[in-house]
Structure formats: C-alpha cells, structure tokens
C-alpha cells in the first residue's frame, strides 16, 4: 500500500477519526486507525464497539491495500509534519511516513483482528447542521457527568414528525430545546438516548458542514450521522429516561426580564466569592432591579445590582453558582425571562421574545433553587 496526500488534508482526516478512539479501548486493535487505499481514495476508520467514525479523502494512490496503525501516535506525527505532501507506505510489517526530510516508521497491528464497522442505518431525515449544533450546545451542560448514573449522561431526542426535542438533566437542572428538521417519513415518532459526549463530538465535527443526515436502525439500537463525506455511528443508551417535560410549569405568576449580557457578567463576578457548596442569591424587587449577592456570611462577600422588569410579587431565590452560570451562558437572546411559581419551586429561564406575541420558548432551562434560611 502506498499513497500521497497533502499534509493538511491528511492531518484533518486523521485528527477527526482519532476523536472516536477510546482512551481505554476494550481491545488493543481498537486503539488503531484502519486505513484503506484504493481507487484514488483513502478511507480512515475508527471503532470502539460503541462509536464508529469513517471518512474518505482523495489521494494519489500508487498501491492499494489496508493497514492498521496506532491512531493517537499517527495523529501526533502527522500534526508535527511540515506543510508539504505526505507519503504513507507499507514496507513489510511497518508503515513508513515520509514528508520532505522527515521519516517515521510505525509498527502495524493485525488487520484481520479488527472488527467490522456497523453499517450505516437508513437515513430518517435531514437537519440544518448549525441548528443542530446550537441545540446540542444549549442542552449539553445539563447532562450528568457522573458515570454512576449512565442514563443521565445521555441526551434524549424525542422525534415527532418535523420536530426534534432535546432533553438533558442531572437532577438539579433540566434543559429542553426544540428544532425542526426534514424527516423522510412525516409521521415518524421515536426517541433516541445518545451519550452527551458522543453527541457533542457530532455537533462539533459534523454539524458545521451544512445539512446533517440522521440515520436510525430498524431496531432503534443504533443512530448514525453523516455530512460532508464523514459518517459516525453510535449505540444508544438503554433505559427509561425521566419524564422531564411535565416538570416545566405551565403557569407562572411571577416573571422578571433581565439583560442577558449584564446578568451573565454580574453573576460571574459575584460567584467568585461563593464557596464550594455556597450559593448566589437573586433578589427581584419592585424597584425594577435584581440584586445578586454571595458569600454574605463568609470571609468574602460580593453584591451587584442589575436592572430587571418584574411582573408579580417580589421574590428571593438562591442557585448553585456553576449551574446558574452554565445555564445563562448558552442563551443567545438579548434578554432573559425568569419565570417562578414560588421561591422554593424550580425557576424556568427562557429567552425573552424581541417582539410582542413572539414565542421564544424553544429553549428552556429549569433550575432547582437551593433552600435559603429565610425560606
């Protein structure tokens, strides 16, 4: 096997495929990248029994063949090469990488021990890549990071006709975002539970290439994504996901509208003095202000006032600083709306519509308050 390709093209391809490599592969061969050269194209694949990634690049193929080499090592080598054509060839049981005066030799792994990649399921529909990426970035922070709760490390996608709804929760906050897509079957009704880490990688590496195709296996056990000549598959997380849609309140008698950028900056500054297990307190008052404070009873304290339009009774709530700041940071509207049932109940944060009558609840962030002594 031998082929030559531009360094930048090879580096980008190897780097993308290597993202799917597990830091603790279930078998030694799964730490490798499978590289196949034929018909003036090179296919690079990775697989760890849960997630697969595969892409093709054009190359000058002199000799066809397939090799399996250490993915992370090859990635490091290719990134370090000068900006010039790279030739990769198989010589006996070694892979030789040559670029200008640089030569690297890598030991190969047994190709016949590498498992077959799962076939890409049939395409269920197409979604705008940027919309998909934005939805993932908004809900992802609410997913659990603790592997002792594997189900909550997943993001749930509910698909009903032309609407995809994303859900994520770690039990302390909940996120929900709706987007539209173009399904192959307008009557489709299904749900997918995808690891948040996997979904985040898809959003970062595939969703920027225009339309993103979503494929679902007939047994609903596998999901696939493809765009721009790249494809990835992932097994789905099994289990009964919490019914969190019903937790979002339908009626909220107290509302407060705040400038997003001003509140984000104020919350970030005040949080600096909040101790570990501490909280940031928000006091929404009738004088159209919200006062943020933290660390009141500790060695350090901070407070800041931001303009806020209040509708309903004054209310004082406390939030975990990290959960508050992460939630605020994913909004892209000029103003935010806080909606309350009462102080002990979860607060719902949504983007404030720019014009009267517009609905801006396509993204909702529900944040559980901490119990204040006065409550």
N, C-alpha and C positions, 0 to 999 in steps of 0.2 A: 504494500500500500504506500502511495506517495501522493501528496497534493501540496499546492502552494496557494496562499491566500494573503490578502492584506492584513497586517498586524491588528489594526483597529477592528476590522470585521471579526477576526478570529477571537480577539480578546473579549469583545462584547458577547459573542455567542457562548464562549466557554464560561464566562462570568455568570451569564443568565442561567445556563444549565446547572452550574455548580450550586446555585442557590437552593436547589431542591435536595442537595446531599444532606443526609442526616449527620449530625455531629457524633452520634453513636449508632453507626449502621448495624442492622441486625445480622449482616454477613459481610466479610471482608471485601468481596467483589462489589458490594453496593456503595463502597467509598469511591468507586471509579466512574469515569465517564466513558460511555460506549460511543466510539467514533467510527462511522462507516463512510467510505468514499466510493462513489460510483456515479456515472453519467454526469460528470462535471458538477456534482453537488456533494456536499459533506453534511451528514446527519449526525447531530450530537444529542445524546440521550442520557438521562439520569433517572434513578428509581430507588425507592426505599420500602417497597411493598405498600405504602400508603399514598405517596405523592410521586407522580412521574412528570418529567419535563422533556420536551423534544423540540428541536428546531432544525431547519435546513439553511445552509448558506451556499452561495455559488463559489466555486473554486476551480483552479486548474488541476484536474485530476490526471496524474500520469499513470498510476497503477491503482486498481480498485482493491478494496479489502476492508477489514474491520479490526479494530484494536480496542483494548480496554486498559485505561491508564488511570493513575491516581488523579481524581478531579481537582482537589484543592492544590496539589503541587503543580499540576499543569496550569491552573488558573494563575498562581503566583508567578510562574515562569513567563507566561505569555504577557502578563501585565508589565513585566520588567523589561521586555524586549524593546529595541529601538523601533521607530516608526518606519518600517520597511516590510517588504513581503516576507512571509514566514513559510518555510518548507517543513512539513512533518512527514516522516517516512518510517516504515517498519524495516528494521535490519535484524534478521534472525529473531530473537525474542526481546528486542529492545526497540523503543520508539526514540527516534532522533529528531530533535527540533533545532532548526538552523535559521538564523536571521542575521544577515551580514556576517560579522566575525564571531557571533555568539553561537555556541553549540551546547545543547543539553541532551543528555541521554537518560531515558526513564525505563524502568522495568515494566513489562506488561503483566496484566492479570489474565487468567484463563477466560476467554470469551465464552466457551461452552458452559461455564458455570453461571453466567449472567442470566437472570430470569427474563422472560418475555414481558415487554411493557403491555399494560392493559390497552385494549382497543378503545379508540375514542368513541363514546356513545353518540347516538344520533342527536343532531342539533335541535334543541327545543325552541330556540329563538335567538334574537339579536338585541343587544342593548348598547346605547351610547357609552363608549368607554369612559369618558370624562364624568358622566353622571354616575356610573357605577363606582368609579374610583372615589368620588366625593362622598357617596353614601357610605362606603366602607370606612373611609377615614373618620366620618362622624360617629358611627356606632361602635367602632373598634375599641375605643377607650373603656367602654362599659363592660366588655367581656372579662371574665375572670382570668387571672394569671396563675392561679394555684392549680396545679395538675391533680390535686386530690379531689377536685370537682371537675372531672374531664368534660362533662356535658356543658358546663357553664363557660368553658374555654372556647366554645363554638359560637358562631353567629348563625342564627336561624333565618332562612329566607323563605317566606311564605309567598307562593306564586298563585295568583288568582287572575286568570285572563291576562289583561295588559298591565297588571300592577304587580310589582315585586316589593314586598315589605321586609325590611331588615330589622331583626331584633337582637339585642345583646343585653346581658345583665350579669352582675356579680353578686347580686342580692342586696347591694347597697345603693345602686343606681341602675336605671334602665334607659335604654336608648331605642328609638324606633324611627325609621326613615322609609318613606315610600318613593319609588320612582316608577316610571313607565318603561315598557320595552315592547318589542315586536315579536310575539310568540308565533311559532309555526301553527299551533292549534289554539285559536282564540278561546276555547273552552277549558284550557289547561287549568288544573287545580292540584297543586302538590306543595311539599315543603322540603327543604334541604337544610341539614345542620352541618356546617363546614367549620373546621378549626379556624379560629380567628387569625392565627399566624399564617396559615395557608392562604386564606382569603386576602390578607394584607399583601402578601407577595404577588398574588394575581393582580391586585389593584395597582401595585407599583410597577410591575414589569410588563403587563399586557394591556391594561386599560388605557394607556396613552397612545395607542396606535389606531384610533378611530373606533369603528364598531367592534364589539366583543361578542363572539358567539358563545352561548351557553348550551352545553350538551348534558343530557341526563340519561342514565342507563334505564332499561326497561324495568329492572327490579329496584330502582331508586337507591342503589347502593353505591353508585359512582357518579361524580359530576366532572365534567370536562369544560375547559375554557380554551378558546383559540382566537388568535388575532395576529395579523402581520407575519404569517408563516411560523408562528410559535404556538405550541399547544401544551397544556398541562392537564393532568387528571388528579383527582383526589378521592379517596374513600370518604364516605360520610360518617359523621358521629352518630352512633345509635343511642336511643333513649327517648324518654318523654320530656321534651323541653317545657319549662314552666309556662303557664298561660299568662303571659305578662301584658297582653293587650288590654285585658279587662282592668288592669291596675291603674291605667291612666284615667283620671277623673273626667267625667262628662260635664259636671257643673262646678265652677269655682267662683265664689262670690268676691274674692279679693284678687286684684290684679295690680301689677306695677310694671311700668315700661321704663327701661334704662338704656342709655347709650352703650353699645357693646364694647367699643374700644376703651371708653372711660372706666367701665366696670372691670374689664379684664386687667387693666393696669393697676387699679386700686386694690383689687383682690390679690394680685400678685405681690404687691408691696406689703400689704397688711399680713399676708400669710408668712412673711419672713420671720415673724416673732411667734408664730403659732408652734407650740411644742408638739412632739410626736403624740399622738392621741388628743391633741388640742383641737380647737375649732375656730372658725371665723364666724362672727355674729353679724347679721344684717338686720338693721332696724329701719323698717319702712315707715315713715312718719307722714302726717297730714300736710306738712310744710313742703311737700314735693321734693323730699330728699331721702336718700338711704345712707345710713351711717354704717360703715364697716369697721369692726374692731376685733382685735385678737390679743391674747396674752395679758388680759386685764389683771389677772391675779398672779402673774408670774413676775420674774425679774425684768422682763422687757415687755413693752406693750406698744400698740400702734392703733391709730384710728384714721379714717378718711371719710369725707363726705362727697357723695355724687348725686347729681340731680336725678329725680325719679318721679314719674307721674303715677300717683297712687289712686286707685279706684276701690273703695271699700274701707273696712276698718284698718287702722294701723296694725302692723304685725312685726314681731321679732322672731327670727329663726337663726339657728346655728347649723353650719355644714362642715364636714370634713374638708380641710383646705385643698388637698390633692384632688378629691372628687369634684369640688366646685371649679377649680381652675382648669381641669381637663375638660369638663363639660362646657365651660364658657368658651374655651379656645377653639372649638370646632364649629362655632356659628359664624356665618359669613354675611349676616344681615346687619344693617346699621344700628338697629335697636333690638333689644330682647324684651320678652314679656314673661314675667314671673306670675304664675297662677297658683293660688292657695285655696284649700278648703279650710284649713286651720293650721296653727303653728306646729302641732305635733304630727300632722299629716305630711306626706311627701309633697315637695314643690315641683310643679311642672314648668319647665323652661322651653319656650319656643321662640322662633324669630318673629319679630313684630312686622305685620304687613306694611308695605310702603304706602298703600292707598286704601282708603275706606272700602270695605267689602271684600278685599282680597283675603284668601286663605293661605296662611304661612305655617301650617302645622304639619308639613310634610316631614319635618324632623322634630322629634320631641325628646326631651331629656328629663327624666324623672329622678329626683334626687332626694334620698332619705335624709331627714334632718337628724342632728344629734339632740339629745334631750338637754335642755338648759335648766338650771336650778329653779328659775322662776316659773318653769312650766310644771 
